[in-house]
C-alpha cells in the first residue's frame, strides 16, 4: 500500500471513469428533478391562474442539488476513502515497525508534522522497521523532535528482565528497569528435538498446576505452532488450549508465534526453541526479546539445540 500511495503521489490518479460516472448520475438527478417540476406545474388547479409554481422559483439543476446526499460515514471512513485527507495530529502505535515508505505515507497526511509516536526499537520485528528514531525522523523534521523514554517496567519482573535485557537491540534500544520481583527465577531445559512437543506439553501441565489462577502462553517459531499446540491440547484437553491462525486469547493456554504475541501479556510464558526464533529473521533479537518479556510472573525456556549465549549465561539448565 505505501508503494501504491507513492505512485499515486508521483503520477497522479486517473479518475476519468469516476468523473464520467458522476456526470451521468448528476444528469439523471437533474432529469428526475425536471420531471418533478413538470408534474407540479401540470397538476396545479386551474383556479390558481397565474400563481407562482415551483418551476417559477427553482430550476431542475438547483432542485437536484438540494436533494443530493451529503458526505456520510465516520471520520475514519471518510479519511480512508480520500487519499488527500490530512490531519492536524497523528498518533502512531508500534511505530518501530514502519518502513521508510510507510513513514512517507504518514508524513503526507500530517503536513504540520505534529505526531506522537509510541514504540520500542528493542522490539522491532519487521525487517524494514527501524532501530533509530533519529534516522527515520531527520528527513522530515531535522532535529525538531523529542524522545521521552519510558524507563520503568511495571509488567515484567526483574528476574525475567535480567534475561531479556541482553537482547535489547538497536541504536537507541535501552531495556527498562523492572520495579518488582516475584522470587521465581526463569528456568531452562534442553531436550532432544524429537521430544520437544512432549516436553512442552509436560511443561505446560506443570505450569498449569503451579500457577493457580492465570493464563499461560507457549511462544514458538511459526512452523512449530500447530505441532506444539496439538501436543498441549492432547495433554490438557481441547477446551483448555487455543492455537492456529486466530487463537482465542481468552483461553487458559494459548500457543502462538511471536507476531501474534506482540503487545500481549500472560502470567506464565514458555518459550520454545528460542535459538530458532533468533535465527529466523534479521530482527531475531527483537523477536526473542518480545517473546521473553510477555510474562508477568513465570518464564520457562525449552530448546533442542545450543542455547543463545545471552540465555545460556543468564538461565542455568534445570
KOLFIMI-327626 format. One record per residue (C-alpha): residue number from 1; residue in three letters; x, y, z. Coordinates in steps of 0.02 Angstrom, whole numbers, plus 50000, padded with zeros to 5 digits. Last residue first. Layout:
<nodes>
<node NUM ALA <X Y Z>>
...
</nodes>
This chain:
<nodes>
<node 318 UNK <50873 48647 51767>>
<node 317 UNK <50991 48721 51639>>
<node 316 UNK <51056 48887 51701>>
<node 315 UNK <50975 49049 51642>>
<node 314 UNK <51076 49209 51616>>
<node 313 UNK <51233 49147 51525>>
<node 312 UNK <51139 49019 51421>>
<node 311 UNK <51009 49149 51375>>
<node 310 UNK <51130 49279 51308>>
<node 309 UNK <51235 49143 51226>>
<node 308 UNK <51084 49076 51130>>
<node 307 UNK <51052 48898 51186>>
<node 306 UNK <51127 48755 51085>>
<node 305 UNK <50993 48650 51004>>
<node 304 UNK <50836 48565 51070>>
<node 303 UNK <50763 48708 51169>>
<node 302 UNK <50640 48739 51311>>
<node 301 UNK <50630 48903 51407>>
<node 300 UNK <50519 48939 51557>>
<node 299 UNK <50458 49107 51622>>
<node 298 UNK <50345 49147 51770>>
<node 297 UNK <50259 49304 51835>>
<node 296 UNK <50215 49442 51710>>
<node 295 UNK <50274 49351 51554>>
<node 294 UNK <50270 49433 51382>>
<node 293 UNK <50450 49491 51401>>
<node 292 UNK <50536 49333 51338>>
<node 291 UNK <50441 49328 51173>>
<node 290 UNK <50469 49512 51136>>
<node 289 UNK <50656 49499 51167>>
<node 288 UNK <50659 49345 51055>>
<node 287 UNK <50579 49444 50914>>
<node 286 UNK <50697 49591 50938>>
<node 285 UNK <50848 49477 50931>>
<node 284 UNK <50777 49392 50776>>
<node 283 UNK <50775 49554 50678>>
<node 282 UNK <50870 49482 50530>>
<node 281 UNK <50744 49340 50544>>
<node 280 UNK <50734 49155 50585>>
<node 279 UNK <50898 49144 50682>>
<node 278 UNK <50836 49212 50849>>
<node 277 UNK <50669 49122 50839>>
<node 276 UNK <50764 48959 50804>>
<node 275 UNK <50879 48992 50954>>
<node 274 UNK <50725 49022 51061>>
<node 273 UNK <50661 48845 51026>>
<node 272 UNK <50507 48852 51137>>
<node 271 UNK <50471 49000 51251>>
<node 270 UNK <50355 48953 51393>>
<node 269 UNK <50261 49100 51467>>
<node 268 UNK <50168 49119 51631>>
<node 267 UNK <50051 49257 51690>>
<node 266 UNK <50024 49316 51512>>
<node 265 UNK <50046 49480 51420>>
<node 264 UNK <50004 49539 51246>>
<node 263 UNK <50078 49678 51139>>
<node 262 UNK <50170 49558 51025>>
<node 261 UNK <50111 49379 51048>>
<node 260 UNK <50036 49364 50874>>
<node 259 UNK <50200 49418 50793>>
<node 258 UNK <50298 49300 50908>>
<node 257 UNK <50208 49138 50867>>
<node 256 UNK <50062 49063 50961>>
<node 255 UNK <50008 48927 51082>>
<node 254 UNK <49871 48982 51201>>
<node 253 UNK <49827 48910 51371>>
<node 252 UNK <49681 48964 51483>>
<node 251 UNK <49581 49026 51333>>
<node 250 UNK <49543 49213 51322>>
<node 249 UNK <49664 49233 51177>>
<node 248 UNK <49555 49129 51062>>
<node 247 UNK <49679 49081 50928>>
<node 246 UNK <49663 49155 50753>>
<node 245 UNK <49786 49066 50637>>
<node 244 UNK <49805 48913 50749>>
<node 243 UNK <49812 48884 50936>>
<node 242 UNK <49693 48878 51085>>
<node 241 UNK <49703 48760 51233>>
<node 240 UNK <49585 48723 51378>>
<node 239 UNK <49437 48659 51277>>
<node 238 UNK <49548 48542 51176>>
<node 237 UNK <49605 48445 51329>>
<node 236 UNK <49759 48464 51437>>
<node 235 UNK <49877 48333 51362>>
<node 234 UNK <49805 48317 51186>>
<node 233 UNK <49787 48506 51181>>
<node 232 UNK <49971 48527 51226>>
<node 231 UNK <50025 48409 51088>>
<node 230 UNK <49910 48489 50959>>
<node 229 UNK <49975 48662 51003>>
<node 228 UNK <50155 48603 50988>>
<node 227 UNK <50127 48536 50813>>
<node 226 UNK <50023 48684 50754>>
<node 225 UNK <50146 48812 50824>>
<node 224 UNK <50306 48732 50756>>
<node 223 UNK <50314 48821 50587>>
<node 222 UNK <50285 48991 50671>>
<node 221 UNK <50430 48979 50794>>
<node 220 UNK <50363 48960 50971>>
<node 219 UNK <50278 49057 51110>>
<node 218 UNK <50182 48947 51232>>
<node 217 UNK <50065 49056 51332>>
<node 216 UNK <49987 49027 51503>>
<node 215 UNK <49844 49117 51589>>
<node 214 UNK <49806 49147 51772>>
<node 213 UNK <49737 49069 51930>>
<node 212 UNK <49840 48928 52004>>
<node 211 UNK <50011 48942 51928>>
<node 210 UNK <50095 48784 51989>>
<node 209 UNK <49972 48658 51917>>
<node 208 UNK <49957 48744 51749>>
<node 207 UNK <50145 48771 51746>>
<node 206 UNK <50173 48585 51767>>
<node 205 UNK <50046 48542 51632>>
<node 204 UNK <50127 48669 51517>>
<node 203 UNK <50297 48590 51550>>
<node 202 UNK <50233 48416 51508>>
<node 201 UNK <50156 48478 51344>>
<node 200 UNK <50319 48568 51301>>
<node 199 UNK <50419 48409 51336>>
<node 198 UNK <50301 48305 51228>>
<node 197 UNK <50320 48427 51083>>
<node 196 UNK <50509 48439 51104>>
<node 195 UNK <50546 48252 51113>>
<node 194 UNK <50604 48231 50932>>
<node 193 UNK <50720 48380 50952>>
<node 192 UNK <50801 48306 51106>>
<node 191 UNK <50777 48413 51260>>
<node 190 UNK <50867 48559 51343>>
<node 189 UNK <50779 48637 51489>>
<node 188 UNK <50782 48815 51556>>
<node 187 UNK <50710 48903 51709>>
<node 186 UNK <50664 49083 51748>>
<node 185 UNK <50682 49135 51931>>
<node 184 UNK <50525 49147 52040>>
<node 183 UNK <50551 49272 52182>>
<node 182 UNK <50422 49384 52102>>
<node 181 UNK <50519 49546 52092>>
<node 180 UNK <50456 49721 52055>>
<node 179 UNK <50518 49884 51981>>
<node 178 UNK <50593 49823 51819>>
<node 177 UNK <50710 49949 51738>>
<node 176 UNK <50681 49975 51553>>
<node 175 UNK <50793 49894 51420>>
<node 174 UNK <50877 50025 51311>>
<node 173 UNK <50872 50019 51124>>
<node 172 UNK <50931 50178 51037>>
<node 171 UNK <51047 50104 50905>>
<node 170 UNK <50953 49940 50905>>
<node 169 UNK <50947 49777 51001>>
<node 168 UNK <50889 49733 51176>>
<node 167 UNK <50942 49550 51188>>
<node 166 UNK <51046 49566 51345>>
<node 165 UNK <50899 49643 51436>>
<node 164 UNK <50791 49488 51411>>
<node 163 UNK <50871 49378 51544>>
<node 162 UNK <50885 49509 51682>>
<node 161 UNK <50712 49567 51629>>
<node 160 UNK <50644 49397 51682>>
<node 159 UNK <50706 49406 51862>>
<node 158 UNK <50663 49591 51872>>
<node 157 UNK <50478 49560 51841>>
<node 156 UNK <50397 49612 51677>>
<node 155 UNK <50243 49721 51689>>
<node 154 UNK <50290 49880 51784>>
<node 153 UNK <50441 49925 51679>>
<node 152 UNK <50513 50097 51715>>
<node 151 UNK <50619 50190 51586>>
<node 150 UNK <50483 50254 51472>>
<node 149 UNK <50597 50364 51369>>
<node 148 UNK <50535 50531 51303>>
<node 147 UNK <50620 50575 51140>>
<node 146 UNK <50593 50750 51070>>
<node 145 UNK <50584 50806 50889>>
<node 144 UNK <50642 50958 50791>>
<node 143 UNK <50815 50893 50747>>
<node 142 UNK <50776 50876 50562>>
<node 141 UNK <50588 50866 50543>>
<node 140 UNK <50557 50763 50386>>
<node 139 UNK <50723 50684 50333>>
<node 138 UNK <50778 50676 50517>>
<node 137 UNK <50630 50571 50576>>
<node 136 UNK <50680 50397 50515>>
<node 135 UNK <50864 50405 50566>>
<node 134 UNK <50831 50498 50728>>
<node 133 UNK <50710 50365 50785>>
<node 132 UNK <50842 50229 50765>>
<node 131 UNK <50818 50039 50757>>
<node 130 UNK <50685 50048 50623>>
<node 129 UNK <50572 49926 50533>>
<node 128 UNK <50603 49853 50360>>
<node 127 UNK <50643 49679 50428>>
<node 126 UNK <50489 49691 50539>>
<node 125 UNK <50520 49632 50718>>
<node 124 UNK <50571 49790 50810>>
<node 123 UNK <50554 49754 50996>>
<node 122 UNK <50712 49842 51057>>
<node 121 UNK <50660 49990 50949>>
<node 120 UNK <50513 50018 51065>>
<node 119 UNK <50364 50116 51002>>
<node 118 UNK <50243 50258 51025>>
<node 117 UNK <50249 50406 50906>>
<node 116 UNK <50150 50563 50946>>
<node 115 UNK <50143 50674 50794>>
<node 114 UNK <50134 50855 50738>>
<node 113 UNK <50221 50855 50569>>
<node 112 UNK <50107 51001 50521>>
<node 111 UNK <50081 50924 50348>>
<node 110 UNK <50011 50765 50426>>
<node 109 UNK <49944 50653 50287>>
<node 108 UNK <50100 50665 50180>>
<node 107 UNK <50204 50623 50333>>
<node 106 UNK <50107 50463 50361>>
<node 105 UNK <50130 50396 50185>>
<node 104 UNK <50315 50443 50186>>
<node 103 UNK <50336 50348 50350>>
<node 102 UNK <50259 50195 50266>>
<node 101 UNK <50392 50207 50129>>
<node 100 UNK <50529 50208 50261>>
<node 99 UNK <50455 50051 50338>>
<node 98 UNK <50353 50055 50498>>
<node 97 UNK <50384 49926 50636>>
<node 96 UNK <50459 50048 50763>>
<node 95 UNK <50296 50145 50764>>
<node 94 UNK <50207 50011 50864>>
<node 93 UNK <50072 50143 50894>>
<node 92 UNK <50059 50301 50790>>
<node 91 UNK <49963 50456 50844>>
<node 90 UNK <49935 50588 50710>>
<node 89 UNK <49896 50772 50735>>
<node 88 UNK <49820 50904 50622>>
<node 87 UNK <49760 50777 50495>>
<node 86 UNK <49761 50769 50306>>
<node 85 UNK <49643 50688 50181>>
<node 84 UNK <49712 50681 50003>>
<node 83 UNK <49693 50491 49999>>
<node 82 UNK <49506 50507 50022>>
<node 81 UNK <49408 50348 50059>>
<node 80 UNK <49507 50305 50216>>
<node 79 UNK <49482 50481 50284>>
<node 78 UNK <49295 50470 50259>>
<node 77 UNK <49288 50302 50347>>
<node 76 UNK <49395 50363 50492>>
<node 75 UNK <49289 50521 50512>>
<node 74 UNK <49135 50412 50518>>
<node 73 UNK <49019 50396 50369>>
<node 72 UNK <48916 50514 50263>>
<node 71 UNK <48953 50651 50138>>
<node 70 UNK <48796 50743 50089>>
<node 69 UNK <48650 50668 49995>>
<node 68 UNK <48594 50771 49845>>
<node 67 UNK <48419 50840 49871>>
<node 66 UNK <48462 51024 49859>>
<node 65 UNK <48573 50991 49708>>
<node 64 UNK <48430 50913 49610>>
<node 63 UNK <48317 51062 49644>>
<node 62 UNK <48453 51182 49588>>
<node 61 UNK <48475 51089 49424>>
<node 60 UNK <48289 51070 49392>>
<node 59 UNK <48254 51257 49403>>
<node 58 UNK <48185 51346 49554>>
<node 57 UNK <48069 51494 49583>>
<node 56 UNK <47950 51485 49436>>
<node 55 UNK <47960 51295 49423>>
<node 54 UNK <47892 51276 49599>>
<node 53 UNK <47733 51369 49547>>
<node 52 UNK <47685 51552 49561>>
<node 51 UNK <47502 51595 49540>>
<node 50 UNK <47448 51642 49364>>
<node 49 UNK <47280 51559 49374>>
<node 48 UNK <47254 51465 49538>>
<node 47 UNK <47080 51417 49478>>
<node 46 UNK <47157 51298 49352>>
<node 45 UNK <47220 51182 49489>>
<node 44 UNK <47410 51144 49478>>
<node 43 UNK <47440 50966 49415>>
<node 42 UNK <47538 51013 49260>>
<node 41 UNK <47659 51128 49352>>
<node 40 UNK <47697 51001 49490>>
<node 39 UNK <47715 50861 49363>>
<node 38 UNK <47836 50965 49260>>
<node 37 UNK <47937 51011 49416>>
<node 36 UNK <47952 50828 49468>>
<node 35 UNK <48005 50779 49291>>
<node 34 UNK <48137 50914 49295>>
<node 33 UNK <48202 50843 49460>>
<node 32 UNK <48216 50670 49381>>
<node 31 UNK <48312 50741 49233>>
<node 30 UNK <48427 50836 49352>>
<node 29 UNK <48460 50679 49454>>
<node 28 UNK <48498 50578 49297>>
<node 27 UNK <48618 50712 49233>>
<node 26 UNK <48707 50710 49402>>
<node 25 UNK <48724 50521 49397>>
<node 24 UNK <48795 50526 49222>>
<node 23 UNK <48918 50665 49267>>
<node 22 UNK <48973 50569 49423>>
<node 21 UNK <49004 50413 49319>>
<node 20 UNK <49107 50513 49194>>
<node 19 UNK <49210 50587 49337>>
<node 18 UNK <49244 50414 49408>>
<node 17 UNK <49293 50345 49237>>
<node 16 UNK <49410 50492 49207>>
<node 15 UNK <49492 50469 49378>>
<node 14 UNK <49673 50441 49329>>
<node 13 UNK <49765 50472 49491>>
<node 12 UNK <49929 50566 49493>>
<node 11 UNK <50098 50501 49440>>
<node 10 UNK <50208 50546 49589>>
<node 9 UNK <50078 50546 49729>>
<node 8 UNK <49983 50398 49657>>
<node 7 UNK <50146 50302 49641>>
<node 6 UNK <50189 50340 49823>>
<node 5 UNK <50018 50280 49879>>
<node 4 UNK <50041 50119 49780>>
<node 3 UNK <50210 50092 49862>>
<node 2 UNK <50140 50126 50035>>
<node 1 UNK <50000 50000 50000>>
</nodes>
